[in-house]
Amino acid sequence: MSIGVLVFLVLLFTAVHTLTYLYAQSVVEGVTYEVALQLSAAVRTGGELGGDPTDPTVYGPVYADAEGALGGYADRVELDPPRVESGEVVVRVEAEALGLAPAATSQGFLTSFEREVRMRLEGPQ
């Protein structure tokens, strides 16, 4: 009976760890897409931000809003400065996953992730 309980707890722990990883990944990706969308719209003349999306005065407030949306989890997320390539704004993010296991025991299993979001620039170019 005790082996069955142990197997059940290991499977339950693995499932919860995986679900918290997927939840964190989903939240970070959503915020990153919103950042890329706002920066791609920054080139519009007369837009709220207006200007070059790689300018720190343009992406600074957008990144600050993103950190506010992430709340306390923002400490584990790193948004690289945006860049423009082939008419697209590119935002790269790295994040540590929310995990239940200590870093020493997780052995890299769903502990971090990185994404690169590309959004076509909007407006006159």
C-alpha positions as CSV (number, residue, x, y, z in Angstrom):
1,M,0.0,0.0,0.0
2,S,2.8,2.5,0.8
3,I,4.5,2.0,-2.6
4,G,1.1,2.8,-4.3
5,V,0.8,6.0,-2.2
6,L,4.4,7.0,-3.0
7,V,3.8,6.4,-6.8
8,F,0.6,8.4,-6.6
9,L,2.3,11.3,-4.8
10,V,5.2,11.3,-7.3
11,L,2.7,11.4,-10.2
12,L,0.6,14.1,-8.5
13,F,3.7,16.2,-7.8
14,T,4.9,15.9,-11.5
15,A,1.5,16.9,-12.8
16,V,1.3,19.9,-10.5
17,H,4.8,20.9,-11.4
18,T,4.0,20.6,-15.2
19,L,0.8,22.6,-14.8
20,T,2.4,25.5,-12.9
21,Y,5.1,25.5,-15.6
22,L,2.5,25.7,-18.4
23,Y,0.6,28.4,-16.6
24,A,3.7,30.6,-16.1
25,Q,4.7,30.1,-19.7
26,S,1.2,31.1,-20.9
27,V,1.2,34.2,-18.8
28,V,4.6,35.3,-19.9
29,E,3.9,34.6,-23.6
30,G,0.6,36.6,-23.4
31,V,2.4,39.6,-21.9
32,T,5.2,39.3,-24.4
33,Y,2.8,39.3,-27.3
34,E,1.1,42.4,-25.9
35,V,4.5,44.1,-25.6
36,A,5.3,43.3,-29.2
37,L,1.9,44.5,-30.4
38,Q,2.3,47.8,-28.6
39,L,5.8,48.3,-29.9
40,S,4.8,47.4,-33.5
41,A,2.2,50.1,-33.3
42,A,4.7,52.7,-32.0
43,V,5.7,53.7,-35.5
44,R,2.3,55.1,-36.3
45,T,2.4,58.8,-36.7
46,G,0.2,60.5,-34.2
47,G,0.1,57.3,-32.2
48,E,0.2,57.3,-28.4
49,L,3.8,56.2,-28.3
50,G,5.1,57.4,-31.7
51,G,8.6,56.7,-32.7
52,D,11.2,54.1,-33.0
53,P,10.3,50.9,-31.1
54,T,14.0,50.3,-30.2
55,D,14.2,53.7,-28.5
56,P,14.3,53.3,-24.7
57,T,11.9,56.2,-24.2
58,V,9.4,54.2,-26.3
59,Y,9.8,50.7,-25.0
60,G,10.5,51.7,-21.4
61,P,6.9,52.5,-20.5
62,V,5.7,49.4,-22.4
63,Y,8.1,47.2,-20.5
64,A,7.0,48.9,-17.2
65,D,3.4,48.0,-18.0
66,A,4.5,44.5,-18.7
67,E,6.2,44.2,-15.3
68,G,3.1,45.6,-13.7
69,A,1.0,42.9,-15.4
70,L,3.3,40.2,-14.2
71,G,3.3,41.4,-10.6
72,G,5.7,39.6,-8.3
73,Y,6.6,37.1,-11.1
74,A,8.3,40.0,-13.0
75,D,11.5,39.4,-10.9
76,R,11.9,36.0,-12.7
77,V,11.3,37.4,-16.2
78,E,13.9,39.2,-18.4
79,L,12.7,41.1,-21.5
80,D,15.6,41.9,-23.8
81,P,15.6,45.3,-25.6
82,P,13.5,45.0,-28.8
83,R,15.1,45.0,-32.2
84,V,13.7,45.6,-35.7
85,E,14.4,43.0,-38.4
86,S,12.9,42.9,-41.9
87,G,9.9,45.1,-41.0
88,E,9.2,43.3,-37.8
89,V,9.7,44.1,-34.2
90,V,11.4,41.3,-32.3
91,V,10.9,40.9,-28.5
92,R,12.9,38.1,-26.7
93,V,12.0,37.0,-23.2
94,E,13.6,34.6,-20.8
95,A,11.9,33.4,-17.6
96,E,12.3,31.1,-14.8
97,A,9.3,28.8,-14.4
98,L,7.2,28.6,-11.3
99,G,8.3,25.3,-9.8
100,L,7.5,23.3,-6.7
101,A,10.8,21.4,-6.7
102,P,14.0,23.0,-5.4
103,A,16.4,23.9,-8.2
104,A,18.9,21.2,-7.1
105,T,16.4,18.4,-7.4
106,S,14.6,19.4,-10.6
107,Q,17.6,18.8,-12.8
108,G,16.5,21.2,-15.5
109,F,13.0,19.6,-15.8
110,L,10.7,22.5,-16.8
111,T,12.7,25.1,-14.9
112,S,13.0,27.9,-17.5
113,F,11.9,28.9,-21.0
114,E,12.7,31.5,-23.6
115,R,10.6,32.8,-26.5
116,E,11.1,35.2,-29.3
117,V,8.0,37.1,-30.5
118,R,7.9,38.7,-34.0
119,M,5.2,41.3,-34.9
120,R,4.9,43.1,-38.2
121,L,5.4,46.8,-37.9
122,E,2.2,48.8,-38.4
123,G,1.7,52.1,-40.0
124,P,3.7,54.1,-42.6
125,Q,7.3,53.0,-43.0
